[in-house]
Amino acid sequence: MTAPLHVRGVLLPDGELGELWIGDGRISRAPLPGATTVFDGGYVVPGLVDAHCHVGIGPDGPVDLDVAAKQAEIDRDAGTLLIRDCGAPIDTKPLQQRDDLPRIIRAGRHLAKPKRYIPYLADQLEHESQLPAAVAEQAADGDGWVKLVGDWIDRSAGDLAPLWSDEVLVEAIATAHAHGARVTAHVFGEDALPGLLAAGIDCIEHGTGLTDDTVEMMSRHGTALVPTLVNIENFPGFASAATKYPDYASHMTALYERGDATVAKAIEAGVPVYAGTDAGGGIEHGVLVDEILALHRVGMSAEQALGAASWEARDWLGHSGLRDGDAADLVCYDSDPRKELAALRHPRRIVLKGAVVT
């Protein structure tokens, strides 16, 4: 048993000066004898959340477990203490057993069709009739989330196109829900969204093709959006590389050009929006603050953007904050990140699973 810890500061989101004691990995609002003060006089934030991250994917595809652990360490050292791993081609369960790494919520492997997603990253189903059974398998193996590829380039059409019929989506998403799992989907374009939303999907990743109608559907259904704005910055590169597919290239360019306005409409309509970087592959780990700043740029207040990567996201994912008895995952800052989000780049103290990260 380690000695208890003590933290004093302005506790967010309440904004009141307070004290926390930490023992056996849990927060106590009552003093614990013999506690060592590890932070005093700044701001205390529930551990940051990257709601769309890929621990286990590198620029060239799947990586080994040691590299995946280093990715998680990079995120941790930037203050990200909870990761929703939004699809990984390797088994990262061993990382969940390590007390020195962020908590990871695994969504298992992406579900796609042959030649309709990045090679080697997805389980490729030869026929869509296999989707409900594949969803059940991923739900059983994951941590309450299943990841679909909702659209991708169809080379025969030369542009983005949905992968699944509306009918199979209804069955697949109902199957996930019956197994106690939520479903999210990668979606860049417009056409896949109505079917996914009508089928009761729980979250949309990217969402650059949202229209007024599908924003209204998301708002009405309470469907979450993780826009991964730092990844959308790569769309011009995707377009310029697609020399054989001019329709796809122009489509991706248009989605990029209206990307900020699209996410702003979703925020204004009351769609629950959370911060996710899409780290892994082409996005470096440890850039969650960039995504928080981007959410602020497109219309969230600084406090809303911080909440989308901290207390609001933790609540959405079923994890605790700074209440008595909550798991002790917190980040401490010298200055108020609600006034200057860039302060999030400089954590003074990180406490993960009740222990100080050094």
Secondary structure, 3 states (H helix, E strand, C coil): CCCCEEEEEEECCCCEEEEEEEECCEEECCCCCCCEEEEEEEEEEECEEEEEECCCEECCEECCHHHHHHHHHHHHHCCEEEEEECCCCCCCHHHHCCCCCCEEEECCCEEECCCCCCCCCEEECCCHHHHHHHHHHHHHHCCCEEEEECEEEECCCCEEEECCCHHHHHHHHHHHHHCCCEEEEEECCCCCHHHHHHCCCCEEEECCCCCHHHHHHHHHHCCEEECCHHHHCCHHHHHHHCCCCHHHHHHHHHHHHCHHHHHHHHHHCCCCECCCCCEECCECCCCHHHHHHHHHHCCCCHHHHHHCCCHHHHHHCCCCCCCCCCECCEEEECCCCCCCHHHHHCCCEEEECCEECC
